[in-house]
Amino acid sequence: MQDYRKDFPIFISTDCVYLDNAATSQRPQSVIDAVSDFYVQSNANPLRGLYDLSMKATERYESARKKAASFIGAGRADEIIFTRNTTESINLAAYSYGDDAVKEGDEIVISIMEHHSNLLPWQRLAKEKKARLVFMEPDESGVIPEKEIEDKICEKTKIVAIAQVSNVMGIRNPVEKIIDRAHRMGAVVLIDGAQSVPHMKVNVTELDADMFAFSSHKMMGPMGIGVLYVKKSIMEKMKPFLMGGEMIEYVTREDATFAELPHKFEAGTVNAADAYGLDAAIDYLNMVGYDYIEKRDTELVNQMMEGMKKMGHITIYGSDDPSKHNGIVTFNVEGVHPHDVSSILNEDGICIRAGHHCAQPLMQFMKVGSTARASAYFYNTKEEIDRFLDCLSRVREVAGYGS
């Protein structure tokens, strides 16, 4: 196994077992250095100054846009809008595209598994437009059946918004079939790639996705920078999401014209340093390679699931196939609240997530109030998973239920 842990300062400074990678990943030194280097070497407002320092900042910012476009297989850099995160990307899409595209009586299709960030913007839009929000539901393994896709996406559907990978169960949704069905019905598709991009190679052109959103911080990049890919033919029809500096071309007392795409959607001083950090994160991810990441995902999840099955008193949600989980294992310990599971593990320096994972409709569908979630990444080790399993095996005893 390749030793990448030496590249991550946090693993040198702390002894914790970090298994909350689905929430945010750790950062290699190269990403930290890139952000610092921008402020040391290039600190000026991009896109505004005609002096050398500003032009250098602009060059680094636009280089990151080109890198992001290439990374996800976009045909052109001006199809990439920089945002703060996946949440802002989806809100931008719902407002800038959805407000004009959806009319009374239309339908918006999502899945019951969506993160609240890919639910609330569409709830808002459906209520305001008197449209109908339609939910596709998964089978027991967490996969949306083909019949659900055919039945729920119809001639009334104007937008389909779906996570490529569930943040709760880690299951990959059949987005290729969903996109094909939606396009046959004349609908536009937004893919939430927050959980997929860190773990699998994505090509938006091959998928024929109309819009695709992801966050830097889940793929070893800085917090505070996200990406929204939009096909240019669609972006040209969209209105600005935010108004102010940089997104304008010309302003009078009565009116304004807007900057060329994609700058029309990037109001105010842009987050250039973190864009440069994202650029470095993409380089690092490409250096590690998705073949290695997917292999490690499966190995670590298999180790977790096999260990849990030997214990008893544990329910694992989603598929029995470790390769389907993309680093995520969501579970409950019989008789112990997930918050208590997390707190007990924390006493041994093990970091997992507990709660509804910003997916309360899915929790209701699964008939549970909350769950525990352990999410691994390629830099986690077999020894860390052993440590996690050892502590997990003692949770019921610590909670007062005996061994």
FILUM-546336 format. One record per residue (C-alpha): residue in three letters; x, y, z. Coordinates in Angstrom, 1 decimal. Last residue first. Layout:
+---------+--------+--------+--------+
: residuo :      u :      v :      w :
+---------+--------+--------+--------+
:     ALA :      X :      Y :      Z :
...
+---------+--------+--------+--------+
% end
This chain:
+---------+--------+--------+--------+
: residuo :      u :      v :      w :
+---------+--------+--------+--------+
:     SER :  -21.0 :   -7.3 :   26.1 :
:     GLY :  -23.4 :   -5.9 :   28.7 :
:     TYR :  -26.0 :   -3.3 :   27.9 :
:     GLY :  -24.7 :   -0.4 :   30.0 :
:     ALA :  -23.6 :    2.0 :   27.3 :
:     VAL :  -20.0 :    1.0 :   27.9 :
:     GLU :  -21.0 :   -2.6 :   27.3 :
:     ARG :  -22.9 :   -1.6 :   24.2 :
:     VAL :  -20.0 :    0.3 :   22.8 :
:     ARG :  -17.4 :   -2.4 :   23.4 :
:     SER :  -17.3 :   -3.9 :   19.8 :
:     LEU :  -17.3 :   -0.3 :   18.4 :
:     CYS :  -13.9 :    0.3 :   20.2 :
:     ASP :  -12.4 :   -2.7 :   18.6 :
:     LEU :  -13.9 :   -1.9 :   15.2 :
:     PHE :  -12.5 :    1.6 :   15.2 :
:     ARG :   -9.0 :    0.3 :   16.2 :
:     ASP :   -9.2 :   -2.3 :   13.5 :
:     ILE :  -10.2 :    0.3 :   11.0 :
:     GLU :   -7.3 :    2.5 :   12.0 :
:     GLU :   -4.9 :   -0.5 :   11.6 :
:     LYS :   -6.2 :   -1.2 :    8.1 :
:     THR :   -5.3 :    2.4 :    7.2 :
:     ASN :   -7.1 :    5.6 :    6.2 :
:     TYR :   -5.4 :    7.6 :    3.4 :
:     PHE :   -7.7 :    6.2 :    0.7 :
:     TYR :  -10.8 :    7.6 :    2.4 :
:     ALA :  -13.2 :    6.2 :    5.0 :
:     SER :  -16.7 :    7.2 :    6.1 :
:     ALA :  -18.2 :    5.9 :    9.3 :
:     ARG :  -21.8 :    6.9 :    9.8 :
:     ALA :  -24.1 :    6.5 :   12.8 :
:     THR :  -27.8 :    6.7 :   12.3 :
:     SER :  -30.8 :    8.9 :   13.0 :
:     GLY :  -34.5 :    8.8 :   13.7 :
:     VAL :  -35.1 :    5.5 :   11.9 :
:     LYS :  -38.0 :    4.4 :    9.7 :
:     MET :  -35.9 :    4.1 :    6.5 :
:     PHE :  -38.3 :    6.5 :    4.7 :
:     GLN :  -38.2 :    8.8 :    7.8 :
:     MET :  -34.4 :    8.7 :    7.7 :
:     LEU :  -34.5 :    9.4 :    4.0 :
:     PRO :  -36.8 :   12.4 :    4.6 :
:     GLN :  -34.3 :   13.6 :    7.3 :
:     ALA :  -31.2 :   13.7 :    5.0 :
:     CYS :  -28.9 :   16.4 :    6.5 :
:     HIS :  -26.9 :   13.5 :    8.0 :
:     HIS :  -29.7 :   12.5 :   10.3 :
:     GLY :  -27.4 :   12.2 :   13.3 :
:     ALA :  -24.0 :   10.7 :   14.0 :
:     ARG :  -20.7 :   11.2 :   12.2 :
:     ILE :  -17.5 :    9.4 :   13.1 :
:     CYS :  -14.2 :   10.5 :   14.7 :
:     ILE :  -12.2 :    8.0 :   16.7 :
:     GLY :  -10.0 :    9.4 :   19.5 :
:     ASP :  -10.9 :    6.7 :   22.1 :
:     GLU :  -13.3 :    9.0 :   23.9 :
:     ASN :  -14.7 :    9.9 :   20.5 :
:     LEU :  -15.9 :    6.3 :   20.0 :
:     ILE :  -18.1 :    6.7 :   23.1 :
:     SER :  -19.4 :   10.1 :   21.9 :
:     SER :  -20.2 :    8.7 :   18.4 :
:     VAL :  -22.1 :    5.7 :   19.8 :
:     ASP :  -23.9 :    8.0 :   22.2 :
:     HIS :  -25.0 :   10.2 :   19.3 :
:     PRO :  -26.1 :    7.1 :   17.4 :
:     HIS :  -28.4 :    6.1 :   20.3 :
:     VAL :  -27.6 :    2.7 :   21.8 :
:     GLY :  -30.2 :    0.0 :   22.0 :
:     GLU :  -29.0 :   -1.9 :   18.9 :
:     VAL :  -26.0 :   -0.2 :   17.3 :
:     ASN :  -27.0 :    1.6 :   14.1 :
:     PHE :  -25.2 :    1.7 :   10.8 :
:     THR :  -24.0 :    3.8 :    7.8 :
:     VAL :  -20.8 :    2.6 :    6.1 :
:     ILE :  -19.4 :    5.0 :    3.5 :
:     GLY :  -16.2 :    4.6 :    1.4 :
:     ASN :  -17.9 :    4.4 :   -2.0 :
:     HIS :  -20.6 :    2.0 :   -0.7 :
:     LYS :  -21.2 :   -0.2 :   -3.7 :
:     SER :  -17.8 :   -2.0 :   -3.6 :
:     PRO :  -18.7 :   -3.2 :   -0.1 :
:     ASP :  -21.6 :   -5.4 :   -1.5 :
:     ASP :  -24.2 :   -6.0 :    1.2 :
:     SER :  -26.1 :   -2.9 :   -0.1 :
:     GLY :  -27.7 :   -0.2 :    2.1 :
:     TYR :  -27.9 :    0.2 :    5.8 :
:     ILE :  -25.9 :   -1.8 :    8.3 :
:     THR :  -27.7 :   -2.9 :   11.5 :
:     ILE :  -25.5 :   -3.9 :   14.5 :
:     HIS :  -26.5 :   -6.0 :   17.5 :
:     GLY :  -24.1 :   -8.7 :   16.2 :
:     MET :  -20.4 :   -8.4 :   16.4 :
:     LYS :  -19.3 :  -10.6 :   13.5 :
:     LYS :  -21.3 :   -8.5 :   11.0 :
:     MET :  -19.5 :   -5.3 :   12.2 :
:     GLY :  -16.1 :   -6.7 :   11.4 :
:     GLU :  -17.1 :   -7.8 :    8.0 :
:     MET :  -18.6 :   -4.4 :    7.3 :
:     MET :  -15.6 :   -2.5 :    8.4 :
:     GLN :  -13.1 :   -4.6 :    6.6 :
:     ASN :  -15.2 :   -4.6 :    3.4 :
:     VAL :  -15.5 :   -0.8 :    3.7 :
:     LEU :  -11.7 :   -0.5 :    4.0 :
:     GLU :  -11.0 :   -2.8 :    1.0 :
:     THR :  -13.7 :   -1.3 :   -1.2 :
:     ASP :  -12.6 :    2.3 :   -0.6 :
:     ARG :   -8.9 :    1.3 :   -1.1 :
:     LYS :   -9.6 :   -0.1 :   -4.5 :
:     GLU :  -11.7 :    2.9 :   -5.5 :
:     ILE :   -8.9 :    5.3 :   -4.4 :
:     TYR :   -6.2 :    3.3 :   -6.2 :
:     ASP :   -8.1 :    3.2 :   -9.5 :
:     TYR :   -9.1 :    6.8 :   -9.0 :
:     GLY :   -5.5 :    8.1 :   -9.1 :
:     VAL :   -3.1 :    9.3 :   -6.4 :
:     MET :   -1.6 :   11.8 :   -8.8 :
:     ASN :   -5.0 :   12.9 :  -10.1 :
:     LEU :   -6.1 :   13.6 :   -6.6 :
:     TYR :   -3.0 :   15.6 :   -5.9 :
:     ASP :   -3.4 :   17.7 :   -9.1 :
:     ILE :   -7.1 :   18.2 :   -8.4 :
:     ALA :   -6.2 :   19.4 :   -4.8 :
:     ALA :   -3.6 :   21.8 :   -6.3 :
:     ASP :   -6.3 :   23.5 :   -8.5 :
:     LEU :   -8.6 :   23.5 :   -5.5 :
:     GLY :   -6.0 :   25.5 :   -3.6 :
:     TYR :   -5.8 :   28.0 :   -6.5 :
:     ALA :   -9.6 :   28.3 :   -6.2 :
:     ASP :   -9.1 :   28.8 :   -2.5 :
:     ALA :   -6.8 :   31.7 :   -3.1 :
:     ALA :   -9.1 :   33.2 :   -5.7 :
:     ASN :  -12.2 :   33.4 :   -3.7 :
:     VAL :  -13.8 :   36.1 :   -5.9 :
:     THR :  -14.4 :   39.7 :   -4.9 :
:     GLY :  -18.0 :   40.5 :   -5.7 :
:     ALA :  -20.5 :   38.7 :   -8.0 :
:     GLU :  -19.6 :   35.5 :   -9.7 :
:     PHE :  -22.6 :   34.5 :  -11.9 :
:     LYS :  -22.0 :   37.0 :  -14.7 :
:     HIS :  -18.4 :   35.9 :  -14.6 :
:     PRO :  -19.3 :   32.7 :  -16.4 :
:     LEU :  -20.1 :   34.0 :  -19.0 :
:     GLU :  -19.6 :   37.6 :  -20.1 :
:     ALA :  -20.3 :   40.5 :  -17.8 :
:     PHE :  -23.7 :   41.9 :  -17.3 :
:     THR :  -25.6 :   45.0 :  -18.5 :
:     ALA :  -27.0 :   47.5 :  -16.1 :
:     ASP :  -30.0 :   49.8 :  -15.7 :
:     GLU :  -31.5 :   53.0 :  -14.4 :
:     ARG :  -28.6 :   55.0 :  -12.9 :
:     THR :  -26.2 :   53.5 :  -15.4 :
:     VAL :  -24.0 :   50.4 :  -15.1 :
:     TYR :  -21.9 :   48.6 :  -17.7 :
:     GLU :  -20.3 :   45.1 :  -17.8 :
:     ILE :  -21.4 :   43.8 :  -14.4 :
:     MET :  -20.5 :   40.5 :  -12.6 :
:     GLU :  -17.4 :   42.1 :  -11.1 :
:     GLY :  -19.1 :   44.1 :   -8.4 :
:     GLY :  -22.7 :   43.6 :   -7.5 :
:     MET :  -25.7 :   41.3 :   -8.1 :
:     LEU :  -26.2 :   37.7 :   -7.1 :
:     PHE :  -28.0 :   34.8 :   -8.9 :
:     PRO :  -27.7 :   36.3 :  -12.4 :
:     LYS :  -30.3 :   35.2 :  -15.0 :
:     MET :  -29.9 :   31.9 :  -16.9 :
:     LYS :  -30.5 :   31.5 :  -20.7 :
:     GLU :  -26.8 :   31.6 :  -21.7 :
:     MET :  -26.1 :   29.0 :  -18.9 :
:     ILE :  -28.3 :   26.5 :  -20.7 :
:     SER :  -26.5 :   26.6 :  -24.1 :
:     LYS :  -23.2 :   26.8 :  -22.1 :
:     LYS :  -23.8 :   23.5 :  -20.3 :
:     VAL :  -23.6 :   24.3 :  -16.6 :
:     TYR :  -20.8 :   23.1 :  -14.3 :
:     LEU :  -21.2 :   24.5 :  -10.7 :
:     VAL :  -18.1 :   24.4 :   -8.6 :
:     GLY :  -17.3 :   25.0 :   -4.9 :
:     ILE :  -14.9 :   27.0 :   -2.9 :
:     GLY :  -15.2 :   27.9 :    0.8 :
:     MET :  -13.4 :   25.0 :    2.4 :
:     PRO :  -10.0 :   24.2 :    0.8 :
:     GLY :   -9.3 :   21.1 :   -1.3 :
:     MET :   -8.9 :   17.5 :   -0.2 :
:     MET :  -11.9 :   16.2 :   -2.3 :
:     LYS :  -14.7 :   16.9 :    0.2 :
:     HIS :  -13.5 :   20.5 :    0.7 :
:     SER :  -13.6 :   21.4 :   -3.0 :
:     SER :  -17.4 :   21.0 :   -3.4 :
:     PHE :  -19.4 :   19.6 :   -6.3 :
:     ALA :  -22.2 :   20.5 :   -8.7 :
:     PHE :  -23.1 :   19.2 :  -12.1 :
:     MET :  -25.6 :   20.8 :  -14.6 :
:     ASP :  -26.9 :   19.5 :  -18.0 :
:     ALA :  -25.4 :   16.1 :  -17.5 :
:     ASP :  -24.6 :   14.3 :  -20.8 :
:     LEU :  -22.9 :   11.6 :  -18.8 :
:     GLU :  -20.1 :   11.5 :  -21.4 :
:     THR :  -19.8 :   15.3 :  -21.3 :
:     VAL :  -20.0 :   15.4 :  -17.5 :
:     ASN :  -17.0 :   13.0 :  -17.1 :
:     VAL :  -16.6 :   11.8 :  -13.5 :
:     LYS :  -13.8 :    9.6 :  -12.2 :
:     MET :  -14.8 :    8.1 :   -8.8 :
:     HIS :  -14.2 :    8.7 :   -5.1 :
:     PRO :  -13.8 :   12.4 :   -4.3 :
:     VAL :  -16.1 :   13.4 :   -7.2 :
:     SER :  -19.0 :   11.1 :   -6.1 :
:     GLN :  -19.9 :   12.5 :   -2.7 :
:     ALA :  -20.4 :   16.2 :   -3.7 :
:     GLY :  -21.5 :   15.3 :   -7.3 :
:     ASP :  -25.1 :   16.6 :   -7.1 :
:     ILE :  -26.3 :   16.0 :  -10.7 :
:     LEU :  -28.7 :   18.6 :  -12.2 :
:     VAL :  -30.8 :   17.3 :  -15.1 :
:     VAL :  -33.0 :   19.3 :  -17.6 :
:     ALA :  -36.3 :   17.8 :  -18.8 :
:     GLY :  -37.6 :   17.2 :  -22.3 :
:     MET :  -39.1 :   13.7 :  -21.5 :
:     ARG :  -36.4 :   11.9 :  -23.5 :
:     HIS :  -33.9 :   14.1 :  -21.7 :
:     ALA :  -35.2 :   13.0 :  -18.4 :
:     ARG :  -35.1 :    9.3 :  -19.3 :
:     ASP :  -31.5 :    9.5 :  -20.5 :
:     ILE :  -30.4 :   11.5 :  -17.5 :
:     ILE :  -32.0 :    9.0 :  -15.1 :
:     LYS :  -30.5 :    6.0 :  -16.9 :
:     GLU :  -27.0 :    7.5 :  -16.7 :
:     VAL :  -27.6 :    8.7 :  -13.2 :
:     PRO :  -28.1 :    5.1 :  -11.9 :
:     ASN :  -27.5 :    6.2 :   -8.2 :
:     ARG :  -24.3 :    5.2 :   -6.5 :
:     ILE :  -24.8 :    4.0 :   -3.0 :
:     GLY :  -22.8 :    5.7 :   -0.2 :
:     MET :  -25.5 :    5.0 :    2.3 :
:     VAL :  -25.9 :    8.4 :    3.8 :
:     ASN :  -24.2 :   10.8 :    1.4 :
:     SER :  -25.9 :    9.1 :   -1.5 :
:     VAL :  -23.8 :    9.1 :   -4.7 :
:     GLN :  -24.7 :   10.7 :   -8.0 :
:     ALA :  -27.1 :   12.9 :   -6.1 :
:     ILE :  -30.2 :   13.8 :   -8.1 :
:     ALA :  -32.0 :   16.8 :   -9.4 :
:     VAL :  -34.5 :   16.3 :  -12.3 :
:     ILE :  -36.0 :   19.5 :  -13.8 :
:     LYS :  -39.0 :   20.1 :  -16.1 :
:     THR :  -41.1 :   17.0 :  -15.5 :
:     LYS :  -44.6 :   17.2 :  -16.9 :
:     GLU :  -43.8 :   14.8 :  -19.7 :
:     CYS :  -42.7 :   12.1 :  -17.2 :
:     ILE :  -40.0 :   11.2 :  -14.7 :
:     LYS :  -41.7 :    9.4 :  -11.8 :
:     ASP :  -42.8 :    6.2 :  -13.6 :
:     GLU :  -39.8 :    5.5 :  -15.8 :
:     ILE :  -37.3 :    6.3 :  -13.0 :
:     GLU :  -39.2 :    4.3 :  -10.4 :
:     LYS :  -39.5 :    1.4 :  -12.8 :
:     GLU :  -35.7 :    1.4 :  -13.3 :
:     PRO :  -35.2 :    0.8 :   -9.5 :
:     ILE :  -33.5 :    3.4 :   -7.4 :
:     VAL :  -30.7 :    1.6 :   -5.5 :
:     GLY :  -30.5 :    1.7 :   -1.6 :
:     SER :  -30.3 :   -2.1 :   -1.2 :
:     GLU :  -33.8 :   -2.2 :    0.1 :
:     ASP :  -35.2 :   -0.5 :   -3.0 :
:     PRO :  -34.9 :    3.3 :   -3.5 :
:     GLU :  -37.6 :    5.9 :   -3.8 :
:     MET :  -38.0 :    8.6 :   -6.5 :
:     PHE :  -39.7 :   11.7 :   -5.1 :
:     VAL :  -41.9 :   14.2 :   -7.0 :
:     LEU :  -42.1 :   17.9 :   -6.1 :
:     ARG :  -45.2 :   19.4 :   -7.8 :
:     ALA :  -45.4 :   23.0 :   -9.1 :
:     LYS :  -47.2 :   25.9 :   -7.6 :
:     LYS :  -44.4 :   28.2 :   -8.8 :
:     GLU :  -43.5 :   29.5 :   -5.3 :
:     LYS :  -44.0 :   26.1 :   -3.6 :
:     ALA :  -42.1 :   24.1 :   -6.3 :
:     LEU :  -39.2 :   26.6 :   -6.2 :
:     ARG :  -38.9 :   26.5 :   -2.4 :
:     GLN :  -39.1 :   22.7 :   -2.3 :
:     TRP :  -36.5 :   22.6 :   -5.1 :
:     PRO :  -34.0 :   24.8 :   -3.1 :
:     LEU :  -34.8 :   22.7 :    0.0 :
:     LEU :  -34.1 :   19.3 :   -1.5 :
:     ASN :  -30.6 :   19.2 :   -3.0 :
:     SER :  -29.1 :   21.0 :    0.0 :
:     HIS :  -31.2 :   18.8 :    2.3 :
:     HIS :  -29.1 :   15.9 :    1.1 :
:     GLU :  -31.2 :   13.8 :   -1.2 :
:     MET :  -32.2 :   10.2 :   -0.5 :
:     ILE :  -35.9 :   10.6 :   -1.2 :
:     SER :  -35.0 :   11.3 :   -4.8 :
:     ILE :  -35.6 :   14.3 :   -7.0 :
:     VAL :  -38.2 :   15.1 :   -9.7 :
:     ILE :  -39.5 :   18.6 :  -10.3 :
:     GLU :  -43.0 :   18.7 :  -11.9 :
:     ASP :  -45.0 :   21.4 :  -13.8 :
:     GLY :  -48.5 :   22.4 :  -12.8 :
:     GLU :  -47.6 :   26.1 :  -12.4 :
:     LYS :  -44.4 :   27.0 :  -14.3 :
:     VAL :  -40.7 :   25.9 :  -14.0 :
:     ALA :  -38.1 :   27.1 :  -16.5 :
:     ASP :  -37.9 :   30.8 :  -15.4 :
:     ASP :  -37.3 :   30.3 :  -11.7 :
:     GLY :  -35.5 :   27.1 :  -12.3 :
:     TYR :  -32.5 :   28.4 :  -14.2 :
:     SER :  -31.1 :   31.3 :  -12.0 :
:     TYR :  -32.9 :   30.3 :   -8.8 :
:     ALA :  -32.7 :   26.5 :   -8.8 :
:     ALA :  -29.2 :   26.6 :  -10.4 :
:     LEU :  -27.8 :   29.1 :   -7.9 :
:     ASN :  -29.3 :   27.2 :   -5.0 :
:     ILE :  -27.6 :   24.1 :   -6.3 :
:     SER :  -24.2 :   25.8 :   -6.6 :
:     GLU :  -24.7 :   27.4 :   -3.2 :
:     THR :  -25.2 :   24.0 :   -1.6 :
:     THR :  -22.3 :   22.4 :   -3.5 :
:     ASN :  -19.9 :   25.0 :   -2.1 :
:     ARG :  -18.8 :   28.6 :   -2.1 :
:     THR :  -19.4 :   29.2 :   -5.9 :
:     PHE :  -17.1 :   29.1 :   -9.0 :
:     ILE :  -19.0 :   28.8 :  -12.2 :
:     ILE :  -17.5 :   26.4 :  -14.9 :
:     GLU :  -19.0 :   26.3 :  -18.4 :
:     ASP :  -16.6 :   29.1 :  -19.4 :
:     ALA :  -13.7 :   26.5 :  -19.1 :
:     ARG :  -14.9 :   24.5 :  -22.1 :
:     GLY :  -15.9 :   20.9 :  -22.9 :
:     ALA :  -16.4 :   19.7 :  -19.4 :
:     GLY :  -14.6 :   16.4 :  -18.6 :
:     ILE :  -14.8 :   16.7 :  -14.8 :
:     PHE :  -11.1 :   17.5 :  -14.2 :
:     SER :  -10.8 :   19.4 :  -17.5 :
:     ALA :  -13.3 :   22.0 :  -16.4 :
:     ALA :  -11.8 :   22.2 :  -12.9 :
:     LYS :   -8.3 :   22.7 :  -14.3 :
:     LYS :   -9.6 :   25.5 :  -16.7 :
:     ARG :  -11.2 :   27.2 :  -13.7 :
:     ALA :   -8.1 :   26.8 :  -11.6 :
:     SER :   -6.1 :   28.5 :  -14.4 :
:     GLU :   -8.6 :   31.3 :  -14.4 :
:     TYR :   -7.8 :   32.0 :  -10.7 :
:     ARG :   -4.1 :   31.7 :  -11.2 :
:     GLU :   -4.0 :   34.0 :  -14.2 :
:     THR :   -6.3 :   36.5 :  -12.5 :
:     ALA :   -3.9 :   36.6 :   -9.5 :
:     LYS :   -1.0 :   37.2 :  -11.9 :
:     MET :   -2.9 :   39.9 :  -13.6 :
:     SER :   -3.5 :   41.6 :  -10.3 :
:     LEU :    0.2 :   41.5 :   -9.4 :
:     ASP :    1.2 :   42.8 :  -12.8 :
:     TYR :   -1.0 :   45.9 :  -12.9 :
:     LEU :   -4.2 :   46.3 :  -14.9 :
:     GLY :   -6.4 :   45.5 :  -11.9 :
:     ARG :   -9.9 :   44.1 :  -11.9 :
:     LEU :  -10.1 :   40.4 :  -12.9 :
:     PRO :   -8.3 :   39.2 :   -9.8 :
:     ASN :   -8.0 :   41.4 :   -6.7 :
:     ALA :   -4.5 :   41.2 :   -5.4 :
:     ASN :   -2.4 :   38.7 :   -3.3 :
:     SER :   -0.3 :   36.8 :   -5.8 :
:     GLN :    3.0 :   35.7 :   -4.1 :
:     VAL :    2.3 :   35.5 :   -0.3 :
:     TYR :   -1.5 :   35.2 :   -0.5 :
:     PHE :   -1.4 :   32.7 :   -3.4 :
:     ASP :    1.5 :   30.8 :   -1.7 :
:     SER :   -0.5 :   30.2 :    1.4 :
:     VAL :   -3.4 :   28.7 :   -0.6 :
:     ALA :   -1.0 :   26.6 :   -2.6 :
:     ASP :    1.0 :   25.5 :    0.5 :
:     ILE :   -2.1 :   24.1 :    2.2 :
:     VAL :   -3.0 :   22.2 :   -1.0 :
:     SER :    0.5 :   20.8 :   -1.3 :
:     GLN :    0.5 :   19.9 :    2.4 :
:     PRO :   -2.3 :   17.5 :    1.9 :
:     ARG :   -5.8 :   18.4 :    3.1 :
:     GLN :   -8.2 :   16.2 :    5.1 :
:     SER :  -11.7 :   15.4 :    3.8 :
:     THR :  -15.0 :   16.9 :    4.8 :
:     ALA :  -18.4 :   15.4 :    5.7 :
:     ALA :  -18.0 :   12.2 :    3.7 :
:     ASN :  -14.5 :   12.0 :    5.3 :
:     ASP :  -15.8 :   11.5 :    8.8 :
:     LEU :  -13.6 :    8.5 :    9.7 :
:     TYR :  -10.6 :   10.3 :   11.2 :
:     VAL :   -8.8 :    8.0 :   13.6 :
:     CYS :   -7.2 :   10.5 :   15.9 :
:     ASP :   -3.5 :   10.5 :   16.7 :
:     THR :   -2.9 :   14.2 :   15.9 :
:     SER :    0.0 :   16.4 :   14.7 :
:     ILE :    1.5 :   14.0 :   12.1 :
:     PHE :   -1.9 :   12.9 :   10.7 :
:     ILE :   -2.9 :   16.6 :   10.5 :
:     PRO :    0.1 :   17.4 :    8.3 :
:     PHE :   -1.1 :   15.2 :    5.4 :
:     ASP :    1.6 :   14.2 :    2.9 :
:     LYS :    3.0 :   11.6 :    5.2 :
:     ARG :   -0.3 :    9.8 :    5.0 :
:     TYR :    0.2 :    8.9 :    1.4 :
:     ASP :    2.0 :    5.7 :    2.1 :
:     GLN :    1.3 :    3.4 :   -0.9 :
:     MET :    0.0 :    0.0 :    0.0 :
+---------+--------+--------+--------+
% end
